[in-house]
């Protein structure tokens, strides 16, 4: 039976099954106030030999279902390295935090930085800014890319940034230009984290925010490096867990 990995994030729960090193199944479901119930629903009818959990809800998962647990840093490093063997630098932007991770030549974590004390620059931040501008989260990045100009947004605190955005629109600034300014502010913040850990090798961008086309384009422009993003960037942490479960016999 396959190894399983589950990543219980603040916004979504991801489940990946791996057999003989290949993904046999991947599921993503919105999280709720009860991540244990969401996990149980995802696992219904799933056959696996071993399971490892990561994410903020990993301890709850282990208490309810057993299995092993690992940090998000280790999980995302393992998943990204499996998808991109030359990966040495990793940016993960999820719903509530941002992680910049540096790997050594063998794929072990060398250094990392994590912004988990403030929602600034995270998926939740972008969701609130999109709503303030009248965009859906799915169209926010594309709207920003259509603008030929940028309106600078100075505040990165979610509360103050929302007020600033509303004020800019009230003053007649184009919504698309403000959207572009928001994306560029988030990218500058993320790129600064990456530079502090030193960008080497392939730069891989994962997490739910990596689905945003403007974020990918602006990150590449800001760093001057090609940015690699997998087809489903949300499942990379769960993939790392599943691979480690299959290979190590943990859980």
C-alpha positions as CSV (number, residue, x, y, z in Angstrom):
1,X,0.0,0.0,0.0
2,X,1.1,3.6,-0.6
3,X,2.7,6.0,1.8
4,X,0.5,9.0,2.7
5,X,1.2,12.6,3.6
6,X,-1.2,15.2,4.9
7,X,-0.6,18.9,5.3
8,X,-3.1,20.6,7.6
9,X,-2.8,24.3,6.8
10,X,-4.8,27.2,8.0
11,X,-6.8,27.5,4.8
12,X,-6.7,24.1,3.2
13,X,-5.9,20.4,4.0
14,X,-3.9,18.5,1.4
15,X,-3.6,14.7,1.2
16,X,-1.2,12.9,-1.1
17,X,-0.6,9.2,-1.7
18,X,2.7,8.0,-3.1
19,X,3.4,4.5,-4.4
20,X,6.9,3.5,-5.7
21,X,7.9,7.1,-5.6
22,X,5.0,8.3,-7.8
23,X,1.9,10.3,-6.8
24,X,-1.2,8.0,-7.1
25,X,-3.7,10.4,-5.6
26,X,-3.8,14.1,-4.5
27,X,-6.7,15.9,-2.8
28,X,-7.2,19.4,-1.6
29,X,-10.1,20.5,0.6
30,X,-10.9,23.8,2.3
31,X,-10.2,23.7,6.0
32,X,-12.8,24.6,8.7
33,X,-12.9,25.2,12.4
34,X,-12.6,21.4,12.8
35,X,-9.4,20.2,10.9
36,X,-9.8,16.7,12.4
37,X,-13.2,16.4,10.7
38,X,-11.8,17.6,7.4
39,X,-8.9,15.2,7.7
40,X,-11.3,12.3,8.5
41,X,-13.3,13.2,5.4
42,X,-10.2,13.2,3.2
43,X,-9.1,9.9,4.6
44,X,-12.4,8.1,4.1
45,X,-11.9,5.0,2.1
46,X,-8.2,5.7,1.6
47,X,-5.8,2.8,2.0
48,X,-2.3,3.5,3.0
49,X,0.6,1.8,4.8
50,X,2.1,4.7,6.7
51,X,1.2,8.4,7.1
52,X,3.1,11.5,8.1
53,X,1.4,14.9,8.9
54,X,2.7,18.4,8.7
55,X,1.2,21.9,9.0
56,X,-0.2,23.8,12.0
57,X,-2.7,21.0,12.7
58,X,-0.2,18.1,12.7
59,X,-0.3,17.5,16.4
60,X,-4.1,17.4,16.4
61,X,-3.9,14.9,13.6
62,X,-1.4,12.7,15.4
63,X,-3.5,12.7,18.6
64,X,-6.5,11.6,16.6
65,X,-5.1,9.3,13.9
66,X,-1.6,8.4,15.0
67,X,1.2,8.4,12.4
68,X,4.3,10.5,12.3
69,X,4.7,14.3,12.2
70,X,7.4,16.6,10.7
71,X,7.9,20.3,10.4
72,X,6.6,22.2,7.4
73,X,10.2,23.2,6.6
74,X,11.3,19.6,6.3
75,X,8.1,18.6,4.4
76,X,8.3,21.3,1.8
77,X,12.0,20.8,1.3
78,X,11.5,17.1,0.6
79,X,8.6,17.8,-1.7
80,X,10.2,20.5,-3.7
81,X,13.5,18.6,-4.1
82,X,11.6,15.6,-5.4
83,X,9.9,17.8,-8.1
84,X,13.0,19.9,-8.9
85,X,16.2,18.0,-8.0
86,X,18.3,21.2,-8.6
87,X,16.2,23.1,-6.0
88,X,18.4,25.0,-3.6
89,X,16.1,27.9,-2.7
90,X,12.4,27.6,-1.8
91,X,9.7,30.1,-1.2
92,X,6.4,28.9,0.4
93,X,3.6,31.4,0.8
94,X,0.5,29.9,2.4
95,X,-2.6,31.2,4.0
96,X,-1.0,32.5,7.2
97,X,2.7,32.4,6.9
98,X,5.7,32.8,4.5
99,X,8.8,30.6,4.6
100,X,12.1,31.1,2.7
101,X,14.2,28.0,2.8
102,X,17.8,27.3,1.7
103,X,18.9,23.8,1.0
104,X,22.5,22.4,0.7
105,X,23.7,20.4,-2.3
106,X,22.3,17.2,-0.9
107,X,18.8,18.7,-0.2
108,X,19.1,19.1,3.6
109,X,17.8,22.3,5.1
110,X,20.7,24.8,5.5
111,X,18.9,27.9,6.7
112,X,15.4,29.3,6.8
113,X,13.3,32.4,7.6
114,X,9.7,32.4,8.6
115,X,7.1,35.1,8.9
116,X,4.3,33.7,11.1
117,X,3.6,36.5,13.5
118,X,1.7,38.7,11.0
119,X,-0.6,38.1,8.1
120,X,1.2,40.7,5.9
121,X,2.2,39.2,2.6
122,X,0.4,35.9,3.1
123,X,-2.5,34.4,1.3
124,X,-4.9,35.8,3.8
125,X,-3.5,39.3,3.2
126,X,-4.0,39.0,-0.5
127,X,-7.5,37.6,0.0
128,X,-8.5,40.7,2.1
129,X,-6.9,43.1,-0.4
130,X,-8.7,41.4,-3.3
131,X,-12.0,41.8,-1.5
132,X,-11.3,45.4,-0.7
133,X,-10.8,46.1,-4.4
134,X,-13.8,44.1,-5.6
135,X,-11.9,41.2,-7.1
136,X,-12.2,37.5,-6.5
137,X,-9.0,35.9,-5.3
138,X,-8.9,33.8,-8.5
139,X,-8.8,36.9,-10.7
140,X,-6.7,39.2,-8.5
141,X,-3.4,38.3,-10.1
142,X,-4.6,38.5,-13.6
143,X,-6.2,41.9,-13.0
144,X,-2.9,43.2,-11.6
145,X,-1.1,42.1,-14.7
146,X,-3.4,44.0,-17.0
147,X,-2.3,47.3,-15.5
148,X,0.3,49.4,-17.2
149,X,1.1,51.4,-14.1
150,X,1.6,50.7,-10.4
151,X,0.1,52.6,-7.5
152,X,2.4,52.1,-4.5
153,X,0.8,50.7,-1.3
154,X,2.8,51.7,1.7
155,X,1.2,49.7,4.5
156,X,1.7,46.0,4.9
157,X,-0.3,45.6,8.1
158,X,-3.6,44.1,7.0
159,X,-5.8,46.5,8.8
160,X,-4.0,49.6,7.7
161,X,-3.4,48.3,4.1
162,X,-7.1,47.7,3.7
163,X,-7.9,51.2,4.8
164,X,-5.2,52.6,2.4
165,X,-6.6,50.6,-0.5
166,X,-10.1,51.8,0.1
167,X,-8.8,55.4,0.3
168,X,-6.8,55.1,-3.0
169,X,-9.9,53.8,-4.9
170,X,-12.0,56.6,-3.4
171,X,-9.4,59.1,-4.8
172,X,-9.9,57.6,-8.3
173,X,-6.9,55.4,-8.6
174,X,-7.5,52.4,-11.0
175,X,-8.2,49.2,-9.1
176,X,-5.9,47.2,-11.3
177,X,-3.0,49.6,-10.6
178,X,-3.6,49.4,-6.9
179,X,-3.7,45.6,-7.2
180,X,-0.4,45.7,-9.0
181,X,1.0,47.8,-6.2
182,X,-0.1,45.3,-3.6
183,X,1.5,42.4,-5.5
184,X,4.8,44.3,-5.8
185,X,4.8,45.1,-2.1
186,X,4.3,41.4,-1.2
187,X,7.0,40.3,-3.7
188,X,9.5,42.8,-2.3
189,X,8.9,41.5,1.2
190,X,9.3,37.9,0.0
191,X,12.4,38.6,-2.0
192,X,14.0,40.3,1.0
193,X,13.5,37.1,3.0
194,X,15.1,35.1,0.1
195,X,18.1,37.3,-0.1
196,X,18.7,36.9,3.6
197,X,19.0,33.2,3.2
198,X,20.9,33.6,-0.1
199,X,19.4,32.6,-3.4
200,X,21.3,29.6,-4.9
201,X,20.4,26.9,-7.5
202,X,16.9,26.6,-8.7
203,X,14.4,28.9,-7.0
204,X,11.1,27.1,-6.5
205,X,7.9,28.9,-5.5
206,X,5.2,26.8,-3.8
207,X,2.1,27.1,-1.6
208,X,-1.4,28.4,-2.5
209,X,-0.1,31.9,-3.4
210,X,2.1,30.4,-6.1
211,X,-1.2,29.9,-8.1
212,X,-1.2,33.7,-8.5
213,X,0.2,34.6,-11.9
214,X,1.2,38.1,-10.9
215,X,3.1,36.9,-7.9
216,X,5.1,34.5,-10.1
217,X,5.8,37.1,-12.7
218,X,6.9,39.8,-10.3
219,X,9.0,37.4,-8.2
220,X,10.9,36.5,-11.2
221,X,11.4,40.2,-12.1
222,X,12.4,41.2,-8.6
223,X,15.0,38.4,-8.1
224,X,16.3,38.3,-11.6
225,X,16.0,34.5,-11.5
226,X,13.9,31.9,-13.2
227,X,11.1,30.9,-10.8
228,X,10.0,27.3,-11.0
229,X,6.4,26.4,-9.8
230,X,4.9,22.9,-9.9
231,X,1.6,22.3,-11.6
232,X,-0.1,22.0,-8.2
233,X,2.0,24.1,-5.8
234,X,-0.4,23.5,-2.9
235,X,0.4,19.9,-2.4
236,X,4.2,20.1,-2.1
237,X,4.3,19.8,1.7
238,X,1.9,16.8,1.7
239,X,4.0,15.2,-1.1
240,X,7.2,15.6,1.0
241,X,5.4,13.8,3.9
242,X,4.1,11.0,1.6
243,X,7.6,10.4,0.2
244,X,9.2,10.3,3.6
245,X,6.5,8.0,4.9
246,X,7.1,5.6,2.0
247,X,10.8,5.7,2.3
248,X,11.3,5.8,6.1
249,X,8.6,3.6,7.4
250,X,7.6,6.3,9.8
251,X,4.1,6.2,11.3
